[in-house]
Amino acid sequence: MKRLRKIIFWCHLPLGVTGGVIILVMAVTGVLLTYEKQMIAWADNNSSWISTPSPATVPVPIDTLIANAQKERTSAPTAVTRRADPTSAIEVGFGRDAPVFVNPYTGEIVGSGSQRARSFFHTTTDIHRWLGAQGENRAVARAITGACNLAFLALVITGFYLWWPKTLNWRAVKRIIWFRRKLRGQARDFNWHNTIGFWAAIPLFIVVISAAPISYTWAGNLVYRMVGESPPPPRAAANQQTADGRNKNAESSPKAMASHHKLWESATAQISDWRSISMRVPAANDGRVVFTLDKSDGGQPQNRAQLTFDRQSGAVVAWEPFATYSRGRQIRSLLRFAHTGEVAGIAGQTIAGIASAAGAFLVWTGLALAWRRLWGWRRKRSRQEAPRDRNLGNLFPVQADIEASE
């Protein structure tokens, strides 16, 4: 048992030292991204609200709202989002640019989203995922962060084993699971490392293991295979099939298309308890229009459904609530938002944020312990070599002794 513990320790230590800096970067940026949606909504607060309309007020057609918002941007709109709150403005998104908010009852522009807040979180996300790399360098950075994430998973697992006291009794456990006062130096770092590791082990394990399918295709495919399902086709192949279908529909369909407003009304009637509805603005050659209906504040796939219309006839092509997903797709969707904690709402986000902060402290204290261990080893080695140096000095006197004798 002692030998196994030593082997695991010498696997744990090099992994922590090698990937420590990258893991620290991902942990710190993970903390900054904890309340991304709430912070952006807070930054947009002054621009996203309208006065309460009268019950008899008729909404302006969605197509008109999109056209009005388009005048404020040079890029093409990508999505339109409406919330159930009648005092909430329509949000017309433009990719990474700040959205434009439009009064749904007058068509007037009421404001623009905070570009500064979005730029901050986009930059933080880029650092979290790709260490801020751009272009072709992202593939290399993604490989590095993915490998460090797997290393962090191994650290969480082996760390819990190393934490387990050699003699399992309350006195031994108590010394490890809580912070001890008046400790300094190595003793303090060791106590913090063990205590934080104990309390954060389970949420950290969930946050880290749920990141693996995001980083690696094989990890995402493994989720499907574990429940006996075939993985979906690669995204590139799926996109090509979709593009082929769009071109085919564009060639065979007449120019007349169902209005977005008519499709929007059909989508809002699909379920009664929606809290937000988003429409992906189709390209000119798209034969379908996709809506996402959400019964939560976002980030909870179990409360989300997708509705697809044929753009020409306005007929429903697919209605896909979470319950209709295959088991593998359900698990994969939940894992995606388990990484951010959003799957459990604001409480889950908070736990994930605390776990990320704990991860940063674990890396910091772990590196401090490794440095202290290295420094102690060097001092011990210097003391062992000191007598040998003194004997060599008798055989080979220094220059000052030679000069003195002369």
KOLMIDREN-886929 format. One line per 3 residues: their letters; for each residue x negated, y, z negated of N, C-alpha, C. Coordinates in steps of 0.02 Angstrom, whole numbers, padded with zeros to 5 digits. Example, Ala and Ser with C-alpha at 12.3 -4.5 7.8 and 13.67 -1.06 7.14 Angstrom:
% residues 2
as	-00660:-00284:-00390:-00615:-00225:-00390:-00660:-00165:-00390; -00642:-00112:-00354:-00684:-00053:-00357:-00645:00002:-00394
% end
This chain:
% residues 406
mkr	-00041:-00060:00000:00000:00000:00000:-00043:00063:00000; -00097:00062:-00041:-00142:00119:-00044:-00176:00131:00023; -00194:00076:00056:-00227:00082:00122:-00179:00110:00174
lrk	-00116:00088:00172:-00066:00113:00219:-00054:00187:00208; -00052:00207:00145:-00042:00278:00130:-00100:00320:00156; -00160:00293:00152:-00218:00329:00176:-00216:00335:00252
iif	-00195:00282:00286:-00190:00284:00359:-00139:00336:00381; -00081:00336:00347:-00028:00384:00365:-00052:00455:00351; -00089:00464:00296:-00114:00531:00281:-00160:00556:00336
wch	-00205:00512:00360:-00252:00533:00411:-00221:00537:00480; -00159:00515:00487:-00119:00530:00547:-00083:00597:00538; -00060:00609:00478:-00022:00669:00462:-00066:00732:00467
lpl	-00126:00728:00439:-00170:00786:00436:-00192:00811:00505; -00219:00769:00549:-00240:00794:00615:-00182:00820:00656; -00123:00788:00651:-00065:00813:00688:-00047:00884:00665
gvt	-00047:00895:00600:-00031:00961:00574:-00081:01014:00593; -00145:00996:00592:-00197:01044:00609:-00196:01060:00684; -00186:01008:00725:-00187:01017:00798:-00128:01058:00822
ggv	-00069:01041:00800:-00009:01076:00825:00017:01129:00779; -00019:01144:00725:00006:01189:00674:00024:01258:00699; -00020:01288:00738:-00008:01357:00760:00054:01361:00805
iil	00059:01313:00852:00117:01313:00898:00181:01300:00859; 00179:01253:00813:00238:01239:00772:00257:01300:00731; 00208:01336:00705:00221:01397:00667:00256:01449:00711
vma	00234:01456:00772:00265:01504:00819:00338:01484:00832; 00350:01420:00845:00418:01397:00858:00462:01405:00796; 00435:01394:00737:00474:01400:00676:00493:01473:00663
vtg	00445:01518:00671:00459:01589:00658:00510:01616:00709; 00500:01600:00772:00549:01623:00822:00617:01590:00812; 00617:01528:00786:00680:01496:00770:00718:01534:00717
vll	00682:01560:00668:00714:01601:00616:00744:01664:00646; 00707:01697:00691:00731:01758:00722:00792:01746:00766; 00800:01685:00792:00856:01670:00836:00916:01642:00798
tye	00912:01639:00732:00965:01607:00693:01034:01636:00707; 01040:01701:00703:01105:01734:00712:01106:01775:00777; 01079:01746:00830:01074:01783:00893:01142:01808:00917
kqm	01192:01764:00920:01257:01784:00946:01289:01837:00902; 01285:01829:00836:01315:01878:00791:01280:01946:00795; 01213:01945:00803:01177:02007:00807:01191:02044:00873
iaw	01198:02007:00927:01215:02039:00991:01285:02068:00988; 01332:02030:00958:01401:02054:00952:01402:02117:00908; 01362:02119:00855:01358:02178:00813:01330:02238:00851
adn	01279:02225:00893:01249:02279:00933:01298:02305:00985; 01343:02262:01009:01393:02282:01059:01456:02311:01028; 01459:02314:00963:01522:02328:00928:01555:02392:00951
nss	01517:02444:00961:01546:02509:00979:01573:02511:01050; 01553:02462:01092:01573:02464:01162:01623:02411:01181; 01640:02366:01136:01679:02308:01156:01751:02308:01130
wis	01773:02366:01101:01840:02368:01073:01883:02422:01105; 01947:02410:01108:01995:02458:01135:02051:02468:01085; 02093:02518:01096:02150:02529:01052:02203:02476:01065
tps	02243:02462:01014:02294:02410:01020:02346:02429:01072; 02357:02387:01122:02406:02404:01175:02477:02391:01150; 02525:02421:01183:02595:02408:01168:02615:02340:01197
pat	02666:02307:01168:02686:02241:01193:02707:02241:01266; 02730:02297:01292:02754:02299:01361:02699:02313:01411; 02638:02325:01387:02583:02342:01433:02564:02282:01476
vpv	02558:02293:01541:02541:02240:01588:02466:02242:01602; 02430:02186:01596:02358:02185:01609:02342:02200:01683; 02286:02230:01694:02261:02243:01761:02234:02177:01790
pid	02244:02163:01855:02217:02101:01884:02142:02093:01873; 02121:02032:01860:02051:02018:01847:02006:02040:01905; 02030:02031:01966:01989:02052:02024:01973:02126:02022
tli	02022:02166:01999:02011:02239:01994:01960:02255:01940; 01965:02219:01883:01917:02230:01829:01846:02213:01851; 01839:02158:01887:01773:02139:01912:01746:02191:01960
ana	01789:02216:02004:01767:02266:02053:01746:02331:02017; 01782:02351:01966:01764:02412:01929:01698:02403:01893; 01688:02344:01863:01625:02332:01828:01566:02329:01877
qke	01579:02303:01937:01526:02296:01987:01496:02364:02005; 01536:02417:01999:01511:02484:02016:01457:02508:01968; 01454:02477:01909:01405:02497:01859:01339:02461:01864
rts	01335:02410:01907:01275:02369:01913:01258:02358:01986; 01194:02346:01998:01172:02330:02066:01173:02255:02079; 01171:02214:02025:01173:02141:02033:01245:02117:02035
apt	01253:02054:02057:01320:02025:02062:01344:01999:01994; 01408:02005:01980:01434:01978:01916:01430:01903:01915; 01417:01875:01856:01409:01803:01849:01465:01771:01808
avt	01495:01808:01763:01547:01778:01720:01593:01833:01693; 01653:01813:01676:01702:01857:01645:01728:01823:01583; 01728:01858:01527:01750:01829:01463:01803:01873:01431
rra	01855:01840:01407:01907:01875:01371:01921:01839:01305; 01931:01878:01252:01946:01850:01187:02019:01859:01170; 02044:01817:01126:02115:01817:01109:02136:01881:01073
dpt	02089:01914:01039:02104:01976:01004:02126:02029:01055; 02187:02057:01049:02211:02106:01098:02172:02171:01098; 02132:02184:01046:02092:02245:01044:02022:02234:01072
sai	02010:02175:01100:01944:02160:01128:01943:02174:01202; 01891:02208:01225:01884:02224:01296:01862:02162:01336; 01875:02163:01400:01851:02110:01445:01775:02119:01454
evg	01738:02065:01449:01665:02067:01458:01647:02038:01526; 01617:02079:01568:01595:02056:01634:01519:02050:01631; 01494:01988:01636:01423:01975:01629:01386:01980:01694
fgr	01322:01999:01689:01278:02006:01747:01212:01970:01734; 01216:01906:01718:01155:01868:01704:01120:01894:01642; 01055:01910:01648:01016:01933:01591:01027:02008:01577
dap	01058:02043:01624:01073:02113:01613:01130:02120:01562; 01134:02177:01530:01187:02189:01482:01255:02188:01517; 01306:02158:01485:01372:02156:01516:01406:02224:01516
vfv	01458:02229:01555:01499:02289:01557:01567:02272:01526; 01591:02314:01482:01655:02303:01449:01709:02346:01482; 01764:02314:01499:01818:02347:01536:01883:02340:01498
npy	01921:02395:01496:01987:02393:01465:02033:02350:01509; 02060:02295:01484:02100:02250:01526:02169:02279:01544; 02189:02336:01513:02255:02364:01526:02252:02427:01569
tge	02192:02457:01574:02186:02517:01615:02134:02509:01670; 02089:02461:01662:02035:02452:01710:01977:02498:01700; 01978:02539:01649:01925:02587:01637:01865:02554:01603
ivg	01806:02579:01619:01745:02555:01586:01742:02586:01517; 01736:02544:01466:01735:02570:01397:01665:02570:01368; 01618:02537:01401:01550:02537:01376:01508:02482:01405
sgs	01446:02479:01384:01399:02429:01408:01367:02395:01348; 01349:02332:01356:01317:02295:01303:01248:02322:01288; 01221:02303:01231:01155:02326:01210:01101:02288:01248
qra	01067:02323:01292:01012:02292:01330:00952:02280:01285; 00942:02324:01236:00885:02317:01191:00891:02253:01150; 00950:02240:01123:00960:02179:01084:00950:02117:01126
rsf	00978:02118:01187:00971:02060:01231:00899:02049:01253; 00863:02103:01266:00792:02097:01285:00752:02067:01228; 00766:02088:01167:00730:02061:01109:00741:01986:01103
fht	00805:01964:01107:00819:01893:01098:00796:01852:01159; 00798:01881:01219:00773:01845:01277:00698:01835:01271; 00662:01886:01249:00589:01880:01239:00573:01829:01185
ttd	00611:01831:01130:00601:01784:01075:00614:01713:01098; 00667:01703:01139:00683:01637:01166:00628:01613:01212; 00601:01658:01253:00547:01638:01298:00485:01616:01259
ihr	00471:01649:01204:00414:01629:01162:00430:01562:01129; 00491:01554:01105:00510:01492:01071:00506:01432:01117; 00526:01440:01180:00528:01384:01226:00464:01375:01266
wlg	00436:01431:01288:00379:01428:01335:00320:01469:01313; 00318:01490:01249:00262:01530:01222:00253:01594:01261; 00307:01618:01291:00305:01681:01329:00277:01674:01399
aqg	00262:01613:01421:00234:01603:01488:00287:01618:01541; 00263:01637:01600:00307:01654:01656:00288:01613:01717; 00335:01606:01763:00322:01573:01827:00300:01501:01820
enr	00249:01483:01858:00224:01414:01859:00193:01393:01793; 00171:01441:01753:00140:01425:01689:00190:01398:01638; 00253:01407:01652:00304:01383:01605:00304:01307:01599
ava	00289:01273:01653:00288:01200:01651:00236:01175:01601; 00177:01207:01602:00124:01188:01555:00144:01206:01484; 00172:01266:01475:00192:01288:01408:00248:01244:01381
rai	00294:01224:01424:00349:01181:01403:00322:01113:01380; 00271:01088:01415:00240:01024:01395:00207:01031:01327; 00176:01088:01314:00142:01099:01250:00193:01103:01193
tga	00245:01143:01202:00295:01150:01149:00332:01084:01138; 00345:01047:01192:00378:00982:01185:00336:00933:01145; 00270:00931:01160:00225:00887:01124:00219:00907:01051
cnl	00216:00972:01038:00211:00995:00969:00276:00982:00931; 00332:00984:00966:00395:00967:00933:00396:00893:00911; 00371:00849:00955:00366:00778:00937:00316:00769:00879
afl	00262:00808:00881:00214:00804:00825:00247:00827:00760; 00288:00878:00764:00323:00902:00705:00371:00849:00678; 00404:00813:00723:00448:00758:00703:00408:00705:00665
alv	00350:00688:00691:00307:00640:00657:00285:00666:00589; 00271:00731:00585:00250:00761:00522:00306:00758:00470; 00368:00771:00491:00424:00768:00445:00433:00698:00417
itg	00427:00648:00461:00437:00578:00440:00380:00555:00395; 00318:00565:00417:00261:00543:00377:00254:00585:00313; 00274:00648:00316:00271:00690:00257:00317:00666:00202
fyl	00376:00643:00221:00422:00617:00171:00393:00554:00138; 00360:00513:00179:00328:00452:00150:00272:00471:00102; 00231:00520:00122:00176:00541:00079:00201:00575:00016
wwp	00259:00607:00022:00287:00640:-00038:00309:00590:-00090; 00332:00531:-00068:00360:00482:-00113:00310:00465:-00168; 00328:00475:-00231:00280:00464:-00286:00258:00391:-00291
ktl	00195:00382:-00311:00169:00314:-00318:00206:00276:-00372; 00222:00311:-00426:00262:00281:-00480:00329:00317:-00481; 00382:00280:-00464:00447:00311:-00458:00481:00317:-00527
nwr	00474:00376:-00557:00510:00391:-00619:00527:00465:-00618; 00571:00486:-00662:00596:00554:-00661:00540:00605:-00673; 00493:00589:-00716:00440:00636:-00730:00398:00649:-00667
avk	00383:00596:-00630:00343:00604:-00569:00382:00642:-00515; 00447:00626:-00509:00488:00659:-00459:00498:00732:-00475; 00509:00747:-00539:00521:00816:-00560:00463:00861:-00544
rii	00403:00835:-00548:00343:00876:-00534:00338:00894:-00460; 00375:00860:-00418:00369:00870:-00345:00428:00907:-00315; 00487:00899:-00343:00547:00925:-00310:00564:00997:-00331
wfr	00524:01028:-00374:00539:01097:-00392:00475:01137:-00400; 00481:01203:-00390:00423:01247:-00395:00399:01252:-00467; 00333:01250:-00475:00302:01254:-00540:00267:01322:-00547
rkl	00277:01354:-00603:00250:01421:-00614:00175:01418:-00632; 00144:01476:-00624:00075:01488:-00646:00024:01444:-00611; 00042:01417:-00553:-00006:01379:-00514:-00042:01426:-00465
rgq	-00104:01412:-00451:-00143:01453:-00406:-00181:01409:-00358; -00199:01438:-00302:-00243:01404:-00254:-00214:01339:-00227; -00256:01288:-00228:-00237:01224:-00198:-00177:01193:-00234
ard	-00174:01199:-00299:-00118:01170:-00337:-00052:01202:-00316; -00053:01268:-00307:00008:01303:-00286:00028:01281:-00216; -00019:01279:-00169:-00003:01259:-00100:00024:01188:-00098
fnw	-00005:01145:-00138:00018:01075:-00139:00089:01071:-00166; 00103:01108:-00219:00170:01108:-00249:00222:01136:-00200; 00206:01191:-00168:00252:01221:-00119:00263:01174:-00060
hnt	00210:01143:-00037:00214:01099:00021:00261:01040:00006; 00253:01011:-00052:00295:00954:-00070:00367:00973:-00085; 00376:01028:-00122:00444:01048:-00141:00485:01069:-00080
igf	00456:01112:-00039:00492:01134:00022:00504:01076:00068; 00455:01031:00074:00463:00973:00117:00519:00928:00095; 00527:00920:00029:00580:00877:00003:00649:00905:00019
waa	00660:00970:00003:00726:00999:00012:00744:01011:00085; 00694:01020:00127:00707:01036:00197:00702:00975:00243; 00687:00917:00216:00673:00858:00258:00731:00840:00305
ipl	00791:00835:00278:00848:00813:00319:00868:00865:00371; 00879:00929:00353:00896:00978:00406:00840:00987:00456; 00777:00984:00433:00721:00990:00480:00720:00931:00529
fiv	00734:00871:00503:00736:00812:00546:00789:00821:00601; 00848:00847:00583:00901:00857:00631:00882:00910:00682; 00855:00966:00658:00835:01021:00703:00781:00997:00752
vis	00732:00960:00728:00676:00940:00770:00695:00884:00818; 00731:00833:00794:00747:00777:00838:00798:00798:00891; 00841:00846:00876:00889:00869:00926:00856:00912:00980
aap	00794:00934:00968:00758:00973:01018:00726:00928:01071; 00717:00864:01054:00684:00818:01101:00722:00811:01167; 00789:00803:01167:00825:00799:01231:00822:00864:01270
isy	00811:00921:01236:00804:00984:01271:00737:00988:01307; 00686:00960:01276:00618:00964:01304:00605:00910:01356; 00634:00851:01347:00617:00794:01389:00680:00762:01419
twa	00677:00749:01484:00733:00715:01518:00741:00644:01491; 00685:00610:01478:00689:00541:01455:00724:00537:01387; 00716:00589:01346:00749:00589:01280:00824:00597:01289
gnl	00843:00642:01335:00914:00650:01349:00945:00587:01378; 00908:00554:01424:00933:00491:01453:00938:00436:01400; 00892:00438:01351:00893:00388:01299:00958:00390:01258
vyr	00985:00450:01250:01048:00458:01213:01103:00417:01248; 01106:00422:01314:01157:00385:01352:01144:00310:01349; 01081:00291:01355:01065:00219:01356:01078:00187:01288
mvg	01070:00225:01234:01081:00197:01167:01154:00177:01156; 01200:00208:01193:01271:00191:01186:01295:00150:01247; 01247:00124:01286:01264:00080:01341:01290:00114:01403
esp	01271:00177:01414:01294:00214:01473:01235:00230:01519; 01251:00240:01582:01200:00261:01630:01190:00336:01626; 01128:00360:01625:01116:00432:01622:01143:00467:01684
ppp	01163:00530:01678:01186:00567:01736:01128:00580:01784; 01142:00596:01847:01088:00610:01895:01048:00671:01874; 00986:00676:01895:00945:00735:01880:00981:00798:01902
raa	00965:00853:01867:01000:00916:01881:00989:00939:01953; 00929:00929:01980:00916:00950:02048:00961:00913:02097; 00970:00847:02087:01013:00808:02131:01086:00829:02123
anq	01106:00842:02061:01175:00863:02048:01190:00930:02081; 01141:00976:02076:01150:01042:02107:01154:01036:02183; 01115:00990:02211:01116:00981:02284:01184:00954:02306
qta	01212:00906:02267:01277:00879:02282:01331:00933:02278; 01325:00976:02227:01373:01030:02220:01368:01079:02278; 01306:01095:02298:01297:01141:02354:01324:01112:02419
dgr	01313:01047:02428:01341:01015:02488:01417:01018:02488; 01447:01008:02429:01519:01012:02425:01545:01082:02438; 01508:01132:02414:01529:01201:02427:01527:01217:02501
nkn	01473:01197:02534:01467:01211:02605:01521:01177:02645; 01538:01115:02625:01590:01078:02659:01657:01112:02651; 01671:01135:02590:01734:01170:02577:01737:01236:02615
aes	01681:01270:02619:01679:01335:02653:01692:01327:02727; 01667:01272:02757:01676:01261:02828:01746:01239:02846; 01778:01199:02801:01843:01171:02817:01901:01213:02791
spk	01888:01261:02746:01942:01299:02716:01953:01364:02753; 02015:01387:02757:02028:01453:02786:02003:01507:02739; 02003:01569:02761:01977:01623:02721:02021:01640:02661
ama	02085:01625:02665:02131:01641:02610:02113:01600:02548; 02105:01634:02493:02089:01601:02430:02138:01624:02376; 02149:01582:02327:02191:01601:02271:02158:01658:02232
shh	02196:01705:02210:02167:01762:02174:02142:01739:02106; 02089:01772:02083:02062:01755:02018:02114:01768:01963; 02155:01819:01972:02205:01836:01922:02256:01779:01914
klw	02277:01750:01969:02324:01694:01967:02293:01634:01931; 02230:01620:01947:02196:01564:01914:02187:01578:01840; 02173:01641:01824:02164:01661:01754:02228:01649:01714
esa	02284:01668:01742:02348:01657:01708:02361:01583:01697; 02344:01542:01746:02353:01470:01739:02307:01443:01684; 02246:01469:01679:02198:01446:01629:02222:01464:01559
taq	02248:01525:01550:02270:01546:01483:02331:01506:01460; 02368:01478:01507:02427:01439:01489:02410:01366:01475; 02347:01346:01486:02328:01276:01478:02332:01254:01405
isd	02307:01296:01360:02313:01283:01288:02333:01348:01254; 02364:01342:01197:02391:01402:01164:02345:01430:01110; 02298:01390:01084:02258:01413:01028:02186:01431:01048
wrs	02176:01453:01110:02109:01473:01131:02089:01538:01097; 02024:01545:01085:01998:01607:01055:01958:01647:01106; 01933:01612:01156:01899:01648:01211:01904:01606:01274
ism	01907:01640:01331:01908:01608:01396:01855:01641:01440; 01815:01600:01472:01763:01626:01517:01773:01596:01586; 01765:01638:01636:01768:01615:01705:01701:01627:01738
rvp	01673:01575:01767:01612:01581:01805:01630:01612:01873; 01605:01671:01887:01622:01704:01950:01593:01664:02008; 01635:01639:02052:01609:01596:02107:01574:01636:02161
aan	01527:01602:02193:01494:01632:02252:01542:01629:02311; 01523:01662:02365:01568:01667:02423:01585:01598:02452; 01538:01551:02449:01549:01485:02479:01571:01433:02429
dgr	01587:01453:02367:01611:01405:02317:01683:01386:02332; 01696:01321:02329:01764:01297:02340:01803:01288:02276; 01769:01298:02218:01802:01288:02154:01787:01346:02106
vvf	01832:01354:02059:01823:01405:02007:01827:01369:01939; 01777:01381:01897:01771:01346:01833:01784:01393:01775; 01828:01371:01729:01844:01408:01668:01821:01368:01608
tld	01800:01402:01556:01784:01371:01492:01829:01400:01439; 01867:01357:01407:01913:01378:01354:01886:01356:01287; 01879:01403:01241:01847:01389:01177:01895:01405:01120
ksd	01902:01359:01073:01946:01368:01015:01906:01389:00953; 01841:01403:00962:01799:01424:00907:01762:01487:00927; 01711:01505:00889:01671:01564:00904:01612:01548:00950
ggq	01611:01489:00979:01556:01469:01022:01507:01423:00987; 01472:01382:01027:01422:01338:00998:01449:01275:00968; 01515:01262:00977:01545:01200:00950:01578:01163:01009
pqn	01541:01119:01041:01568:01085:01101:01631:01044:01087; 01640:01023:01024:01700:00985:01007:01763:01027:01011; 01756:01094:01013:01813:01139:01019:01816:01173:01086
raq	01781:01146:01134:01776:01177:01200:01803:01131:01254; 01831:01160:01306:01856:01121:01363:01841:01157:01427; 01835:01120:01481:01820:01148:01546:01877:01134:01595
ltf	01899:01186:01630:01955:01182:01677:01930:01204:01745; 01940:01162:01795:01916:01177:01862:01974:01180:01911; 01977:01234:01950:02029:01244:02000:02001:01238:02070
drq	02042:01216:02116:02025:01221:02187:02036:01294:02207; 01987:01324:02237:01990:01395:02250:02041:01413:02305; 02053:01366:02349:02099:01381:02404:02172:01373:02383
sga	02189:01316:02354:02258:01301:02337:02278:01324:02267; 02229:01333:02223:02244:01350:02154:02263:01291:02111; 02257:01230:02138:02275:01170:02102:02220:01152:02052
vva	02240:01119:01997:02191:01097:01948:02154:01036:01975; 02088:01042:01978:02046:00987:02001:02025:00943:01943; 02009:00973:01887:01986:00935:01828:02001:00973:01765
wep	02024:00936:01715:02035:00962:01647:01994:00918:01600; 01942:00947:01570:01894:00908:01532:01885:00935:01461; 01930:00918:01416:01917:00932:01345:01865:00884:01318
fat	01838:00900:01260:01784:00860:01231:01804:00787:01223; 01867:00773:01208:01889:00704:01197:01884:00661:01259; 01883:00692:01319:01879:00653:01381:01807:00637:01400
ysr	01758:00667:01366:01688:00652:01381:01672:00580:01362; 01624:00552:01396:01599:00486:01375:01562:00493:01309; 01551:00438:01274:01518:00441:01210:01448:00472:01216
grq	01412:00453:01267:01345:00480:01277:01346:00555:01288; 01393:00579:01328:01398:00651:01341:01418:00689:01279; 01462:00660:01238:01481:00692:01176:01421:00701:01130
irs	01383:00647:01121:01324:00650:01077:01273:00699:01103; 01262:00697:01169:01214:00743:01200:01235:00816:01190; 01300:00830:01197:01325:00898:01187:01317:00920:01115
llr	01332:00876:01068:01326:00893:00998:01253:00904:00978; 01208:00864:01006:01137:00872:00990:01111:00940:01014; 01136:00962:01072:01113:01026:01099:01126:01082:01048
fah	01183:01082:01016:01200:01136:00969:01185:01117:00897; 01164:01055:00885:01138:01038:00819:01070:01070:00810; 01034:01080:00864:00968:01111:00860:00972:01182:00831
tge	01024:01219:00849:01033:01287:00824:01079:01289:00763; 01110:01232:00747:01156:01230:00691:01226:01254:00708; 01236:01279:00769:01300:01308:00788:01356:01256:00788
vag	01338:01192:00794:01389:01140:00796:01430:01140:00731; 01402:01166:00677:01437:01170:00613:01456:01241:00595; 01459:01285:00645:01480:01354:00632:01426:01395:00598
iag	01447:01449:00566:01401:01495:00534:01362:01461:00478; 01393:01414:00443:01357:01378:00390:01300:01336:00420; 01314:01304:00477:01262:01265:00510:01205:01308:00535
qti	01222:01367:00562:01170:01413:00585:01126:01434:00526; 01157:01447:00469:01119:01468:00410:01071:01413:00387; 01097:01351:00385:01055:01295:00365:00997:01286:00413
agi	01011:01290:00479:00958:01283:00529:00906:01338:00523; 00929:01399:00508:00882:01455:00499:00838:01445:00438; 00868:01422:00383:00829:01408:00322:00779:01352:00335
asa	00801:01301:00373:00756:01245:00389:00697:01270:00431; 00710:01316:00478:00656:01343:00519:00607:01382:00475; 00634:01421:00428:00590:01458:00382:00549:01409:00339
aga	00582:01355:00318:00546:01304:00279:00490:01273:00321; 00505:01261:00385:00453:01234:00430:00393:01280:00435; 00405:01345:00437:00350:01393:00440:00308:01390:00377
flv	00340:01386:00318:00303:01380:00255:00266:01314:00251; 00295:01260:00276:00261:01195:00275:00197:01198:00316; 00202:01229:00375:00142:01234:00418:00089:01277:00383
wtg	00111:01334:00355:00063:01379:00323:00028:01346:00264; 00067:01315:00220:00036:01282:00162:-00004:01221:00183; 00019:01186:00236:-00018:01128:00261:-00086:01148:00288
lal	-00088:01202:00327:-00152:01226:00354:-00197:01251:00297; -00167:01283:00247:-00207:01306:00190:-00237:01247:00153; -00199:01194:00143:-00225:01134:00110:-00280:01102:00151
awr	-00271:01100:00218:-00322:01071:00261:-00387:01112:00258; -00380:01178:00257:-00439:01221:00253:-00475:01212:00186; -00436:01209:00132:-00466:01199:00066:-00501:01131:00063
rlw	-00471:01082:00094:-00501:01015:00094:-00567:01015:00133; -00567:01049:00191:-00628:01054:00230:-00682:01092:00192; -00662:01148:00162:-00711:01188:00125:-00739:01150:00065
gwr	-00697:01112:00030:-00720:01072:-00025:-00767:01017:-00003; -00752:00987:00055:-00796:00935:00081:-00864:00963:00099; -00866:01023:00128:-00930:01053:00147:-00971:01071:00085
rkr	-00938:01096:00033:-00975:01113:-00028:-01003:01050:-00061; -00962:00996:-00060:-00985:00934:-00090:-01045:00907:-00051; -01041:00912:00014:-01097:00888:00056:-01159:00930:00044
srq	-01151:00995:00035:-01208:01039:00023:-01242:01021:-00043; -01201:01006:-00094:-01230:00987:-00159:-01268:00922:-00154; -01243:00874:-00114:-01276:00810:-00106:-01342:00817:-00068
eap	-01345:00865:-00022:-01405:00873:00019:-01456:00919:-00015; -01436:00954:-00067:-01482:01002:-00100:-01545:00969:-00126; -01542:00912:-00163:-01604:00881:-00188:-01651:00861:-00132
rdr	-01624:00836:-00077:-01665:00816:-00020:-01701:00877:00008; -01667:00934:00011:-01698:00995:00037:-01755:01018:-00008; -01745:01010:-00074:-01798:01031:-00120:-01860:00988:-00112
nlg	-01852:00922:-00102:-01908:00878:-00091:-01944:00894:-00026; -01905:00908:00026:-01935:00927:00089:-01973:00993:00083; -01949:01036:00038:-01983:01100:00028:-02052:01090:-00001
nlf	-02063:01038:-00043:-02129:01025:-00071:-02177:01002:-00017; -02151:00966:00034:-02193:00943:00088:-02207:00997:00139; -02156:01039:00149:-02162:01091:00200:-02148:01159:00166
pvq	-02198:01190:00135:-02187:01253:00100:-02166:01308:00148; -02127:01355:00122:-02103:01409:00164:-02159:01457:00177; -02148:01504:00223:-02199:01551:00245:-02225:01593:00187
adi	-02180:01613:00141:-02201:01656:00084:-02252:01619:00040; -02242:01553:00030:-02289:01515:-00011:-02357:01510:00023; -02355:01503:00089:-02418:01498:00126:-02458:01563:00120
eas	-02422:01619:00129:-02455:01684:00126:-02483:01697:00056; -02446:01675:00004:-02468:01686:-00066:-02532:01647:-00079; -02536:01588:-00054:-02596:01546:-00067:-02657:01574:-00031
e	-02646:01609:00023:-02702:01638:00059:-02729:01701:00024
% end
